């Protein structure tokens, strides 16, 4: 299980102060994203300043180099570039289904990577990052994205904490801990895509981003605050979406399991199950995640003060270091409220939804009160989830020597729910060894329909 560091951005007395807070996560409007220890572990704060780097990056953004438009918009243009793109993909070891029909964009993407001399062996990972780009990059944001891609680099060195890796959007740097795992492995594979998902998060939603604050009467962007409001406003940055989302999409695209930021990743599964894929995509890939989340809750009739408590509680669940608000709010309760607002009162009979609530309940750090009292009797704890996982395994007639790292968790792939679990892998790296077990499951009948041991196509690791 991994946890990320972040660099918190805050305006104090009109000046931008950037600090690394150990035990907290990284976020969109920050200068550090990374991966470190489990939420149950505590860390002493490490403080540093990246103000000059952040400002230089912002100032240089107006002088971005132009990226040649090699792929005109429109289906006729895509047909024109298809043959060239497929040939190039084959040469690079990228499968045709990774292109998602975006042939012109792929040619532009590869051209940008080839011109970036700082990528090194990170190029192999970035090449296979293209499906995420193809699915989520909007034409109006291409210029900003490709400028960031042209500056992306990776280094092995000393991270600011014991984290395995950190991403610094202020310099588009993936920093790999020199004391950590730098060779090929299932762990390294997951870490690298988690950090690159932070790169996507920071780069794909466009250049404009602004922190959101609660004034006591309204939510407002920093530039909208009056001097009086600035004195008492509360930051409402949704850091749990940043880290949970990186884990969530790494699972969907690359690992086929979600292991790391357990509660926020499962919460996003709940959002997708209730609202659909477009909503959870908007929450993570938007440069305005905080306001998107706030509006989602407001539409469900949740009060502004409760939204503040929700965000603070969820960030606590993500990092395990920040204090709880006076009135903490459980993720399970929020999902039930959203379900009832969107789908009605039938959530207890929805076995997929209950699976998501069980996962969150089993991983919740602290035991604070439920708003929906009936959840106490309905939800399974960690041992019960392990028992459920064993009952699933008992239905699988072909077992490998590998054991589950933890219990099965739900993952939505193309909108369909599956059960999936991390597998223990040997200390000696084996390219043919599975890293996860994916089960097609009848949640109503509690029966296994089919299953697959997932073996990824590992890119080269950073040496």
C-alpha positions, -999 to +999 in steps of 0.1 A: +000+000+000+014+033-010+009+069+001+021+101-016+038+133-006+027+166-018+038+202-020+010+224-006+005+258-023-009+286-003-009+324-005+001+338+029+001+376+032+000+379-006+031+357-011+032+322-025+047+297+000+053+261-010+061+235+016+065+197+015+043+181+042+054+146+050+026+122+054+003+141+031-004+136-005+004+155-036-021+175-056-029+194-087-020+228-076+012+217-060+048+211-070+052+175-057+034+142-061+049+110-049+045+076-034+055+066+001+045+045+032+011+032+044-015+057+058-011+041+092+025+053+094+033+088+106+061+111+094+077+143+107+071+173+084+099+182+060+097+218+048+114+232+017+108+260-008+101+255-045+087+290-050+112+302-075+109+270-097+071+272-096+071+309-106+097+303-134+075+276-148+044+298-147+063+326-164+077+304-191+043+289-199+036+319-221+067+311-242+058+275-249+074+261-281+050+253-309+044+216-315+039+208-352+004+198-360+010+166-379-025+153-375-054+174-388-087+169-371-114+148-387-120+112-396-105+117-431-073+129-415-072+099-392-075+075-422-046+094-438-023+088-409-035+053-399-010+033-420+019+054-409+008+052-372+003+015-373+037+009-388+054+032-362+035+015-334+047-019-345+083-007-346+080+007-311+062-023-296+029-005-291-002-026-299-028-013-323-055-014-296-035+010-276-040+037-302-077+039-296-082+051-332-062+083-326-037+078-353-028+114-360-025+122-323-002+091-319+022+104-346+023+138-329+028+121-295+057+100-307+073+129-324+072+149-292+087+120-272+115+116-298+124+152-295+127+150-257+162+139-249+157+138-212+133+108-211+159+080-212+143+046-206+112+064-192+103+066-229+091+030-228+066+038-201+055+071-217+048+054-250+024+030-233+008+059-215-008+069-248-042+052-243-049+075-213-039+105-235-061+093-264-091+089-242-089+122-223-069+149-241-092+176-256-080+194-288-081+228-271-056+215-244-031+199-268-006+228-269-002+229-231-001+191-229+026+187-255+047+214-240+047+196-207+054+163-225+084+179-242+098+188-208+090+155-190+121+139-175+131+113-149+160+111-125+172+087-098+181+105-066+172+114-031+135+120-026+123+145+000+109+116+020+112+079+021+088+077-008+096+053-036+090+081-062+077+116-064+064+138-093+072+175-095+049+192-119+068+225-115+097+209-134+079+179-150+102+156-130+097+120-119+122+115-092+129+078-083+143+071-048+179+060-052+174+037-022+143+021-036+133-003-064+150+007-097+148-026-116+121-045-133+094-057-109+056-056-104+062-030-077+082-008-100+057-011-128+029+002-106+049+030-091+060+044-124+025+044-138+011+060-106+036+088-110+030+092-147-007+094-139+001+124-118+018+139-149-013+133-169-035+148-142-013+179-141-009+183-178-040+172-196-067+195-182-053+227-196-031+254-182-056+273-160-060+261-125-069+279-093-073+268-057-109+269-042-117+283-008-147+283+015-154+317+030-181+306+054-209+317+030-196+306-005-170+287-024-147+309-044-115+308-064-085+326-049-087+355-074-124+360-064-118+365-027-121+399-011-095+410+015-120+403+043-128+368+030-091+360+026-086+364+064-108+335+074-112+313+043-106+276+043-088+257+016-108+229+000-083+212-022-094+176-030-061+159-025-079+125-021-090+127-057-054+134-069-040+104-051-070+081-053-074+090-089-038+082-098-043+047-082-077+044-098-066+049-134-033+030-129-055+001-120-079+006-149-052+009-176-022-010-163-025-031-132-062-042-134-063-039-096-065-009-073-040-014-045-025+016-028-049+045-019-076+020-009-104+042+004-103+071-021-099+047-050-129+027-039-148+059-034-142+068-070-155+034-080-186+043-061-189+076-080-185+058-113-211+032-104-236+059-095-229+085-121-210+068-149-175+070-163-177+106-176-183+120-141-153+103-125-132+112-155-142+148-150-133+148-114-098+135-119-087+149-153-102+183-149-078+211-137-108+221-116-113+190-095-122+207-063-150+228-078-163+198-098-165+177-066-182+206-046-208+210-074-215+173-074-222+173-037-242+205-038-264+190-066-272+162-042-284+187-016-253+185+007-247+217+027-216+238+022-203+233+057-207+195+055-188+196+022-158+212+040-160+184+066-162+158+038-131+170+020-111+173+052-121+138+064-114+122+030-080+139+028-073+124+063-083+090+050-059+094+021-028+105+040-034+095+076-016+125+090-039+155+089-064+160+118-100+151+114-126+179+114-149+183+145-177+165+126-160+139+104-180+123+076-176+088+064-171+080+027-198+053+030-224+078+042-216+102+013-219+075-013-253+065+001-264+101+000-253+104-036-269+071-046-302+081-031-300+115-048-293+099-082-308+064-082-332+062-053-334+042-022-325+007-035-288+008-025-291-021+000-302-044-028-274-033-051-247-059-045-220-041-065-226-009-046-225-028-013-192-044-023-177-009-027-190+002+007-176-030+023-141-022+008-142+013+021-154+002+056-127-025+058-099+000+050-112+031+070-084+043+093-105+055+123-139+044+136-161+075+136-199+076+136-222+066+108-249+090+097-268+060+083-270+039+114-281+008+094-247+006+078-232-006+111-250-040+108-247-042+070-210-037+063-182-063+065-149-056+083-114-066+071-116-103+084-150-107+068-137-094+035-108-119+036-133-146+043-154-135+013-122-135-009-115-171+002-150-182-009-143-167-043-109-185-045-126-218-036-146-215-068-115-212-089-103-246-100-069-236-114-046-220-088-011-207-091+013-209-061+008-171-057-014-158-029-035-127-027-018-097-012-051-086+002-088-093-003-106-090-037-117-054-046-141-043-072-128-027-104-149-013-132-135-020-166-155-005-195-183+000-171-185-036-160-178-047-125-151-073-117-134-086-086-096-082-087-067-088-063-030-082-062-009-113-062+023-118-043+052-121-067+086-137-062+116-116-052+133-127-084+116-109-112+098-131-137+082-115-168+058-144-171+045-141-135+010-127-130+006-096-109-032-097-104-062-120-106-093-107-123-126-124-118-158-120-138-183-124-110-221-127-106-226-104-076-262-114-070-256-151-071-221-148-056-206-171-083-175-170-104-182-168-141-146-167-154-112-155-143-078-144-157-043-142-143-030-109-156+006-107-168+015-071-179+038-063-208+065-047-187+084-017-203+120-012-194+126+002-160+148+033-153+184+022-148 
